[in-house]
Amino acid sequence: MTEVELNALFNISAEKVKNVYATNTIKSQEEIRRIVRIFNIAKEQRQTNKKISARGLAAFREILVSNN
């Protein structure tokens, strides 16, 4: 049985999920900004790591080519 069928069988009505990050207070708005900053920092770090990895790979290939 699916969840919907079980809910219908037992007369369970699911409540709508309330938005956890409501923007009605300054504190909640600051929390949202903090989370966005964390995601932006993580994105920048991933991009930097990709650049470093690409440079490392290029250097490694140069070493291999020069050893032949």
PDB file with one MODEL, atoms N, CA, C and O in Angstrom:
MODEL        1
ATOM      1  N   MET A   1       0.828  -1.184   0.000  1.00  0.00           N
ATOM      2  CA  MET A   1       0.000   0.000   0.000  1.00  0.00           C
ATOM      3  C   MET A   1       0.873   1.248   0.000  1.00  0.00           C
ATOM      4  O   MET A   1       1.945   1.286   0.604  1.00  0.00           O
ATOM      5  N   THR A   2       0.393   2.238  -0.677  1.00  0.00           N
ATOM      6  CA  THR A   2       1.127   3.498  -0.698  1.00  0.00           C
ATOM      7  C   THR A   2       0.738   4.342   0.514  1.00  0.00           C
ATOM      8  O   THR A   2      -0.231   4.051   1.214  1.00  0.00           O
ATOM      9  N   GLU A   3       1.513   5.383   0.737  1.00  0.00           N
ATOM     10  CA  GLU A   3       1.242   6.266   1.859  1.00  0.00           C
ATOM     11  C   GLU A   3      -0.115   6.941   1.708  1.00  0.00           C
ATOM     12  O   GLU A   3      -0.839   7.123   2.687  1.00  0.00           O
ATOM     13  N   VAL A   4      -0.453   7.309   0.484  1.00  0.00           N
ATOM     14  CA  VAL A   4      -1.740   7.968   0.232  1.00  0.00           C
ATOM     15  C   VAL A   4      -2.894   7.025   0.552  1.00  0.00           C
ATOM     16  O   VAL A   4      -3.890   7.439   1.144  1.00  0.00           O
ATOM     17  N   GLU A   5      -2.763   5.764   0.163  1.00  0.00           N
ATOM     18  CA  GLU A   5      -3.819   4.780   0.444  1.00  0.00           C
ATOM     19  C   GLU A   5      -3.969   4.549   1.943  1.00  0.00           C
ATOM     20  O   GLU A   5      -5.086   4.443   2.451  1.00  0.00           O
ATOM     21  N   LEU A   6      -2.848   4.470   2.646  1.00  0.00           N
ATOM     22  CA  LEU A   6      -2.918   4.285   4.096  1.00  0.00           C
ATOM     23  C   LEU A   6      -3.566   5.483   4.774  1.00  0.00           C
ATOM     24  O   LEU A   6      -4.376   5.322   5.687  1.00  0.00           O
ATOM     25  N   ASN A   7      -3.211   6.681   4.331  1.00  0.00           N
ATOM     26  CA  ASN A   7      -3.819   7.887   4.897  1.00  0.00           C
ATOM     27  C   ASN A   7      -5.325   7.897   4.664  1.00  0.00           C
ATOM     28  O   ASN A   7      -6.087   8.269   5.557  1.00  0.00           O
ATOM     29  N   ALA A   8      -5.758   7.494   3.477  1.00  0.00           N
ATOM     30  CA  ALA A   8      -7.191   7.453   3.174  1.00  0.00           C
ATOM     31  C   ALA A   8      -7.882   6.386   4.015  1.00  0.00           C
ATOM     32  O   ALA A   8      -8.996   6.596   4.497  1.00  0.00           O
ATOM     33  N   LEU A   9      -7.228   5.252   4.192  1.00  0.00           N
ATOM     34  CA  LEU A   9      -7.806   4.153   4.959  1.00  0.00           C
ATOM     35  C   LEU A   9      -8.025   4.537   6.417  1.00  0.00           C
ATOM     36  O   LEU A   9      -9.058   4.210   7.002  1.00  0.00           O
ATOM     37  N   PHE A  10      -7.058   5.227   7.000  1.00  0.00           N
ATOM     38  CA  PHE A  10      -7.149   5.595   8.414  1.00  0.00           C
ATOM     39  C   PHE A  10      -7.663   7.007   8.643  1.00  0.00           C
ATOM     40  O   PHE A  10      -7.619   7.509   9.766  1.00  0.00           O
ATOM     41  N   ASN A  11      -8.150   7.654   7.587  1.00  0.00           N
ATOM     42  CA  ASN A  11      -8.690   9.016   7.664  1.00  0.00           C
ATOM     43  C   ASN A  11      -7.676  10.004   8.238  1.00  0.00           C
ATOM     44  O   ASN A  11      -8.010  10.838   9.079  1.00  0.00           O
ATOM     45  N   ILE A  12      -6.447   9.895   7.774  1.00  0.00           N
ATOM     46  CA  ILE A  12      -5.393  10.805   8.214  1.00  0.00           C
ATOM     47  C   ILE A  12      -5.265  11.905   7.174  1.00  0.00           C
ATOM     48  O   ILE A  12      -5.120  11.635   5.982  1.00  0.00           O
ATOM     49  N   SER A  13      -5.321  13.137   7.632  1.00  0.00           N
ATOM     50  CA  SER A  13      -5.109  14.257   6.708  1.00  0.00           C
ATOM     51  C   SER A  13      -3.795  14.928   7.073  1.00  0.00           C
ATOM     52  O   SER A  13      -3.600  15.381   8.201  1.00  0.00           O
ATOM     53  N   ALA A  14      -2.912  14.980   6.112  1.00  0.00           N
ATOM     54  CA  ALA A  14      -1.599  15.575   6.357  1.00  0.00           C
ATOM     55  C   ALA A  14      -1.706  17.087   6.364  1.00  0.00           C
ATOM     56  O   ALA A  14      -2.401  17.681   5.540  1.00  0.00           O
ATOM     57  N   GLU A  15      -1.003  17.701   7.313  1.00  0.00           N
ATOM     58  CA  GLU A  15      -0.971  19.152   7.369  1.00  0.00           C
ATOM     59  C   GLU A  15       0.098  19.658   6.401  1.00  0.00           C
ATOM     60  O   GLU A  15       1.120  19.006   6.188  1.00  0.00           O
ATOM     61  N   LYS A  16      -0.150  20.810   5.829  1.00  0.00           N
ATOM     62  CA  LYS A  16       0.849  21.395   4.944  1.00  0.00           C
ATOM     63  C   LYS A  16       2.063  21.804   5.755  1.00  0.00           C
ATOM     64  O   LYS A  16       1.946  22.284   6.883  1.00  0.00           O
ATOM     65  N   VAL A  17       3.211  21.610   5.172  1.00  0.00           N
ATOM     66  CA  VAL A  17       4.458  21.957   5.842  1.00  0.00           C
ATOM     67  C   VAL A  17       4.620  23.466   5.809  1.00  0.00           C
ATOM     68  O   VAL A  17       4.508  24.100   4.760  1.00  0.00           O
ATOM     69  N   LYS A  18       4.883  24.021   6.967  1.00  0.00           N
ATOM     70  CA  LYS A  18       5.068  25.458   7.089  1.00  0.00           C
ATOM     71  C   LYS A  18       6.506  25.801   6.713  1.00  0.00           C
ATOM     72  O   LYS A  18       7.425  25.045   7.027  1.00  0.00           O
ATOM     73  N   ASN A  19       6.704  26.917   6.053  1.00  0.00           N
ATOM     74  CA  ASN A  19       8.039  27.356   5.694  1.00  0.00           C
ATOM     75  C   ASN A  19       8.848  27.606   6.973  1.00  0.00           C
ATOM     76  O   ASN A  19       8.466  28.420   7.813  1.00  0.00           O
ATOM     77  N   VAL A  20       9.938  26.914   7.100  1.00  0.00           N
ATOM     78  CA  VAL A  20      10.747  27.011   8.316  1.00  0.00           C
ATOM     79  C   VAL A  20      11.381  28.381   8.439  1.00  0.00           C
ATOM     80  O   VAL A  20      11.519  28.921   9.536  1.00  0.00           O
ATOM     81  N   TYR A  21      11.765  28.936   7.303  1.00  0.00           N
ATOM     82  CA  TYR A  21      12.455  30.214   7.323  1.00  0.00           C
ATOM     83  C   TYR A  21      11.517  31.331   6.881  1.00  0.00           C
ATOM     84  O   TYR A  21      11.661  31.879   5.788  1.00  0.00           O
ATOM     85  N   ALA A  22      10.578  31.654   7.718  1.00  0.00           N
ATOM     86  CA  ALA A  22       9.694  32.783   7.447  1.00  0.00           C
ATOM     87  C   ALA A  22      10.499  34.061   7.566  1.00  0.00           C
ATOM     88  O   ALA A  22      11.447  34.135   8.347  1.00  0.00           O
ATOM     89  N   THR A  23      10.126  35.052   6.804  1.00  0.00           N
ATOM     90  CA  THR A  23      10.904  36.302   6.800  1.00  0.00           C
ATOM     91  C   THR A  23      10.200  37.416   7.558  1.00  0.00           C
ATOM     92  O   THR A  23      10.359  38.592   7.229  1.00  0.00           O
ATOM     93  N   ASN A  24       9.428  37.053   8.563  1.00  0.00           N
ATOM     94  CA  ASN A  24       8.663  38.073   9.279  1.00  0.00           C
ATOM     95  C   ASN A  24       9.436  38.735  10.419  1.00  0.00           C
ATOM     96  O   ASN A  24       8.973  39.732  10.971  1.00  0.00           O
ATOM     97  N   THR A  25      10.592  38.207  10.777  1.00  0.00           N
ATOM     98  CA  THR A  25      11.395  38.837  11.826  1.00  0.00           C
ATOM     99  C   THR A  25      12.808  39.106  11.304  1.00  0.00           C
ATOM    100  O   THR A  25      13.273  38.458  10.367  1.00  0.00           O
ATOM    101  N   ILE A  26      13.464  40.055  11.916  1.00  0.00           N
ATOM    102  CA  ILE A  26      14.832  40.395  11.514  1.00  0.00           C
ATOM    103  C   ILE A  26      15.769  39.222  11.797  1.00  0.00           C
ATOM    104  O   ILE A  26      16.693  38.961  11.026  1.00  0.00           O
ATOM    105  N   LYS A  27      15.532  38.525  12.891  1.00  0.00           N
ATOM    106  CA  LYS A  27      16.387  37.389  13.251  1.00  0.00           C
ATOM    107  C   LYS A  27      16.315  36.291  12.190  1.00  0.00           C
ATOM    108  O   LYS A  27      17.344  35.722  11.824  1.00  0.00           O
ATOM    109  N   SER A  28      15.125  35.988  11.696  1.00  0.00           N
ATOM    110  CA  SER A  28      14.997  34.951  10.672  1.00  0.00           C
ATOM    111  C   SER A  28      15.607  35.402   9.350  1.00  0.00           C
ATOM    112  O   SER A  28      16.170  34.587   8.620  1.00  0.00           O
ATOM    113  N   GLN A  29      15.501  36.699   9.033  1.00  0.00           N
ATOM    114  CA  GLN A  29      16.123  37.212   7.818  1.00  0.00           C
ATOM    115  C   GLN A  29      17.644  37.121   7.902  1.00  0.00           C
ATOM    116  O   GLN A  29      18.301  36.784   6.917  1.00  0.00           O
ATOM    117  N   GLU A  30      18.203  37.417   9.071  1.00  0.00           N
ATOM    118  CA  GLU A  30      19.648  37.298   9.261  1.00  0.00           C
ATOM    119  C   GLU A  30      20.100  35.850   9.154  1.00  0.00           C
ATOM    120  O   GLU A  30      21.177  35.570   8.626  1.00  0.00           O
ATOM    121  N   GLU A  31      19.286  34.936   9.649  1.00  0.00           N
ATOM    122  CA  GLU A  31      19.611  33.507   9.546  1.00  0.00           C
ATOM    123  C   GLU A  31      19.634  33.070   8.090  1.00  0.00           C
ATOM    124  O   GLU A  31      20.512  32.307   7.688  1.00  0.00           O
ATOM    125  N   ILE A  32      18.689  33.541   7.303  1.00  0.00           N
ATOM    126  CA  ILE A  32      18.662  33.204   5.875  1.00  0.00           C
ATOM    127  C   ILE A  32      19.905  33.763   5.187  1.00  0.00           C
ATOM    128  O   ILE A  32      20.534  33.073   4.386  1.00  0.00           O
ATOM    129  N   ARG A  33      20.258  35.004   5.495  1.00  0.00           N
ATOM    130  CA  ARG A  33      21.461  35.603   4.905  1.00  0.00           C
ATOM    131  C   ARG A  33      22.709  34.816   5.283  1.00  0.00           C
ATOM    132  O   ARG A  33      23.599  34.622   4.454  1.00  0.00           O
ATOM    133  N   ARG A  34      22.776  34.363   6.529  1.00  0.00           N
ATOM    134  CA  ARG A  34      23.931  33.577   6.987  1.00  0.00           C
ATOM    135  C   ARG A  34      24.040  32.279   6.202  1.00  0.00           C
ATOM    136  O   ARG A  34      25.132  31.894   5.785  1.00  0.00           O
ATOM    137  N   ILE A  35      22.914  31.604   5.998  1.00  0.00           N
ATOM    138  CA  ILE A  35      22.909  30.345   5.252  1.00  0.00           C
ATOM    139  C   ILE A  35      23.329  30.579   3.804  1.00  0.00           C
ATOM    140  O   ILE A  35      24.094  29.797   3.240  1.00  0.00           O
ATOM    141  N   VAL A  36      22.830  31.653   3.207  1.00  0.00           N
ATOM    142  CA  VAL A  36      23.202  31.974   1.828  1.00  0.00           C
ATOM    143  C   VAL A  36      24.700  32.246   1.732  1.00  0.00           C
ATOM    144  O   VAL A  36      25.349  31.803   0.785  1.00  0.00           O
ATOM    145  N   ARG A  37      25.256  32.975   2.711  1.00  0.00           N
ATOM    146  CA  ARG A  37      26.700  33.231   2.717  1.00  0.00           C
ATOM    147  C   ARG A  37      27.480  31.931   2.805  1.00  0.00           C
ATOM    148  O   ARG A  37      28.490  31.768   2.121  1.00  0.00           O
ATOM    149  N   ILE A  38      27.025  31.001   3.638  1.00  0.00           N
ATOM    150  CA  ILE A  38      27.709  29.708   3.775  1.00  0.00           C
ATOM    151  C   ILE A  38      27.719  28.966   2.449  1.00  0.00           C
ATOM    152  O   ILE A  38      28.745  28.414   2.052  1.00  0.00           O
ATOM    153  N   PHE A  39      26.573  28.949   1.755  1.00  0.00           N
ATOM    154  CA  PHE A  39      26.504  28.276   0.454  1.00  0.00           C
ATOM    155  C   PHE A  39      27.396  28.967  -0.569  1.00  0.00           C
ATOM    156  O   PHE A  39      28.042  28.299  -1.376  1.00  0.00           O
ATOM    157  N   ASN A  40      27.439  30.303  -0.545  1.00  0.00           N
ATOM    158  CA  ASN A  40      28.297  31.033  -1.483  1.00  0.00           C
ATOM    159  C   ASN A  40      29.775  30.755  -1.216  1.00  0.00           C
ATOM    160  O   ASN A  40      30.554  30.583  -2.154  1.00  0.00           O
ATOM    161  N   ILE A  41      30.161  30.710   0.056  1.00  0.00           N
ATOM    162  CA  ILE A  41      31.549  30.398   0.406  1.00  0.00           C
ATOM    163  C   ILE A  41      31.904  28.986  -0.049  1.00  0.00           C
ATOM    164  O   ILE A  41      32.980  28.763  -0.606  1.00  0.00           O
ATOM    165  N   ALA A  42      31.010  28.039   0.183  1.00  0.00           N
ATOM    166  CA  ALA A  42      31.264  26.662  -0.233  1.00  0.00           C
ATOM    167  C   ALA A  42      31.411  26.575  -1.750  1.00  0.00           C
ATOM    168  O   ALA A  42      32.267  25.845  -2.249  1.00  0.00           O
ATOM    169  N   LYS A  43      30.584  27.314  -2.482  1.00  0.00           N
ATOM    170  CA  LYS A  43      30.654  27.309  -3.945  1.00  0.00           C
ATOM    171  C   LYS A  43      31.995  27.872  -4.416  1.00  0.00           C
ATOM    172  O   LYS A  43      32.626  27.304  -5.308  1.00  0.00           O
ATOM    173  N   GLU A  44      32.433  28.984  -3.822  1.00  0.00           N
ATOM    174  CA  GLU A  44      33.714  29.579  -4.179  1.00  0.00           C
ATOM    175  C   GLU A  44      34.875  28.636  -3.877  1.00  0.00           C
ATOM    176  O   GLU A  44      35.831  28.550  -4.647  1.00  0.00           O
ATOM    177  N   GLN A  45      34.784  27.931  -2.751  1.00  0.00           N
ATOM    178  CA  GLN A  45      35.855  26.995  -2.394  1.00  0.00           C
ATOM    179  C   GLN A  45      35.913  25.836  -3.383  1.00  0.00           C
ATOM    180  O   GLN A  45      36.999  25.391  -3.754  1.00  0.00           O
ATOM    181  N   ARG A  46      34.749  25.342  -3.813  1.00  0.00           N
ATOM    182  CA  ARG A  46      34.741  24.263  -4.810  1.00  0.00           C
ATOM    183  C   ARG A  46      35.373  24.736  -6.114  1.00  0.00           C
ATOM    184  O   ARG A  46      36.139  24.000  -6.736  1.00  0.00           O
ATOM    185  N   GLN A  47      35.055  25.962  -6.532  1.00  0.00           N
ATOM    186  CA  GLN A  47      35.627  26.497  -7.768  1.00  0.00           C
ATOM    187  C   GLN A  47      37.134  26.661  -7.634  1.00  0.00           C
ATOM    188  O   GLN A  47      37.876  26.366  -8.570  1.00  0.00           O
ATOM    189  N   THR A  48      37.591  27.130  -6.476  1.00  0.00           N
ATOM    190  CA  THR A  48      39.025  27.295  -6.247  1.00  0.00           C
ATOM    191  C   THR A  48      39.727  25.941  -6.267  1.00  0.00           C
ATOM    192  O   THR A  48      40.807  25.801  -6.840  1.00  0.00           O
ATOM    193  N   ASN A  49      39.105  24.946  -5.636  1.00  0.00           N
ATOM    194  CA  ASN A  49      39.710  23.616  -5.617  1.00  0.00           C
ATOM    195  C   ASN A  49      39.795  23.032  -7.023  1.00  0.00           C
ATOM    196  O   ASN A  49      40.762  22.346  -7.353  1.00  0.00           O
ATOM    197  N   LYS A  50      38.791  23.300  -7.851  1.00  0.00           N
ATOM    198  CA  LYS A  50      38.843  22.816  -9.236  1.00  0.00           C
ATOM    199  C   LYS A  50      39.987  23.472  -9.988  1.00  0.00           C
ATOM    200  O   LYS A  50      40.679  22.818 -10.768  1.00  0.00           O
ATOM    201  N   LYS A  51      40.189  24.785  -9.752  1.00  0.00           N
ATOM    202  CA  LYS A  51      41.285  25.485 -10.425  1.00  0.00           C
ATOM    203  C   LYS A  51      42.620  24.930  -9.979  1.00  0.00           C
ATOM    204  O   LYS A  51      43.511  24.707 -10.798  1.00  0.00           O
ATOM    205  N   ILE A  52      42.763  24.706  -8.672  1.00  0.00           N
ATOM    206  CA  ILE A  52      44.007  24.148  -8.141  1.00  0.00           C
ATOM    207  C   ILE A  52      44.235  22.754  -8.696  1.00  0.00           C
ATOM    208  O   ILE A  52      45.358  22.408  -9.065  1.00  0.00           O
ATOM    209  N   SER A  53      43.181  21.949  -8.759  1.00  0.00           N
ATOM    210  CA  SER A  53      43.303  20.594  -9.294  1.00  0.00           C
ATOM    211  C   SER A  53      43.704  20.629 -10.764  1.00  0.00           C
ATOM    212  O   SER A  53      44.530  19.828 -11.202  1.00  0.00           O
ATOM    213  N   ALA A  54      43.123  21.550 -11.526  1.00  0.00           N
ATOM    214  CA  ALA A  54      43.459  21.662 -12.943  1.00  0.00           C
ATOM    215  C   ALA A  54      44.923  22.063 -13.109  1.00  0.00           C
ATOM    216  O   ALA A  54      45.614  21.534 -13.980  1.00  0.00           O
ATOM    217  N   ARG A  55      45.403  22.998 -12.277  1.00  0.00           N
ATOM    218  CA  ARG A  55      46.812  23.403 -12.345  1.00  0.00           C
ATOM    219  C   ARG A  55      47.727  22.235 -11.970  1.00  0.00           C
ATOM    220  O   ARG A  55      48.757  22.008 -12.605  1.00  0.00           O
ATOM    221  N   GLY A  56      47.332  21.502 -10.930  1.00  0.00           N
ATOM    222  CA  GLY A  56      48.127  20.355 -10.512  1.00  0.00           C
ATOM    223  C   GLY A  56      48.199  19.283 -11.589  1.00  0.00           C
ATOM    224  O   GLY A  56      49.251  18.684 -11.814  1.00  0.00           O
ATOM    225  N   LEU A  57      47.081  19.048 -12.247  1.00  0.00           N
ATOM    226  CA  LEU A  57      47.048  18.062 -13.325  1.00  0.00           C
ATOM    227  C   LEU A  57      47.928  18.514 -14.484  1.00  0.00           C
ATOM    228  O   LEU A  57      48.662  17.713 -15.062  1.00  0.00           O
ATOM    229  N   ALA A  58      47.855  19.782 -14.816  1.00  0.00           N
ATOM    230  CA  ALA A  58      48.690  20.303 -15.902  1.00  0.00           C
ATOM    231  C   ALA A  58      50.171  20.179 -15.547  1.00  0.00           C
ATOM    232  O   ALA A  58      50.978  19.796 -16.393  1.00  0.00           O
ATOM    233  N   ALA A  59      50.526  20.495 -14.325  1.00  0.00           N
ATOM    234  CA  ALA A  59      51.924  20.366 -13.892  1.00  0.00           C
ATOM    235  C   ALA A  59      52.360  18.909 -13.918  1.00  0.00           C
ATOM    236  O   ALA A  59      53.480  18.610 -14.332  1.00  0.00           O
ATOM    237  N   PHE A  60      51.500  18.001 -13.485  1.00  0.00           N
ATOM    238  CA  PHE A  60      51.823  16.579 -13.484  1.00  0.00           C
ATOM    239  C   PHE A  60      52.045  16.073 -14.901  1.00  0.00           C
ATOM    240  O   PHE A  60      52.964  15.293 -15.152  1.00  0.00           O
ATOM    241  N   ARG A  61      51.201  16.519 -15.829  1.00  0.00           N
ATOM    242  CA  ARG A  61      51.359  16.114 -17.218  1.00  0.00           C
ATOM    243  C   ARG A  61      52.676  16.637 -17.790  1.00  0.00           C
ATOM    244  O   ARG A  61      53.348  15.935 -18.546  1.00  0.00           O
ATOM    245  N   GLU A  62      53.045  17.871 -17.430  1.00  0.00           N
ATOM    246  CA  GLU A  62      54.309  18.430 -17.895  1.00  0.00           C
ATOM    247  C   GLU A  62      55.495  17.612 -17.385  1.00  0.00           C
ATOM    248  O   GLU A  62      56.465  17.390 -18.109  1.00  0.00           O
ATOM    249  N   ILE A  63      55.405  17.171 -16.142  1.00  0.00           N
ATOM    250  CA  ILE A  63      56.471  16.348 -15.564  1.00  0.00           C
ATOM    251  C   ILE A  63      56.580  15.030 -16.315  1.00  0.00           C
ATOM    252  O   ILE A  63      57.677  14.569 -16.629  1.00  0.00           O
ATOM    253  N   LEU A  64      55.423  14.426 -16.599  1.00  0.00           N
ATOM    254  CA  LEU A  64      55.443  13.154 -17.335  1.00  0.00           C
ATOM    255  C   LEU A  64      56.001  13.314 -18.730  1.00  0.00           C
ATOM    256  O   LEU A  64      56.765  12.471 -19.199  1.00  0.00           O
ATOM    257  N   VAL A  65      55.623  14.393 -19.395  1.00  0.00           N
ATOM    258  CA  VAL A  65      56.094  14.628 -20.766  1.00  0.00           C
ATOM    259  C   VAL A  65      57.594  14.896 -20.757  1.00  0.00           C
ATOM    260  O   VAL A  65      58.316  14.406 -21.626  1.00  0.00           O
ATOM    261  N   SER A  66      58.063  15.661 -19.797  1.00  0.00           N
ATOM    262  CA  SER A  66      59.507  16.008 -19.769  1.00  0.00           C
ATOM    263  C   SER A  66      60.362  14.800 -19.368  1.00  0.00           C
ATOM    264  O   SER A  66      61.552  14.781 -19.681  1.00  0.00           O
ATOM    265  N   ASN A  67      59.808  13.803 -18.694  1.00  0.00           N
ATOM    266  CA  ASN A  67      60.573  12.622 -18.301  1.00  0.00           C
ATOM    267  C   ASN A  67      60.729  11.631 -19.443  1.00  0.00           C
ATOM    268  O   ASN A  67      61.560  10.726 -19.357  1.00  0.00           O
ATOM    269  N   ASN A  68      59.957  11.778 -20.500  1.00  0.00           N
ATOM    270  CA  ASN A  68      60.061  10.819 -21.629  1.00  0.00           C
ATOM    271  C   ASN A  68      61.129  11.182 -22.562  1.00  0.00           C
ATOM    272  O   ASN A  68      61.344  10.486 -23.554  1.00  0.00           O
TER     273      ASN A  68
ENDMDL
END
